[in-house]
Amino acid sequence: MGARHKLNQAYVNTALLCGGIAGLVTESWFWFFFVCLVCLACSYYDGGIRSDPRRRR
């Protein structure tokens, strides 16, 4: 497993953790999925999640 894959997995795990905390606090599946989606979208937008191996910052 390469470094890019490990880094992407760390971002996904963090989004799941944040979503899990939000879902537990609010006791709502909606907020779990919403927070996960927002975290992943923000990470992709700022370049943290790298889908293209040739793209550089």
Secondary structure, 3 states (H helix, E strand, C coil): CCHHHHHHHHHHHHHHHHHHHHHHHHCCHHHHHHHHHHHHHHHHHCCCCCCCCCCCC
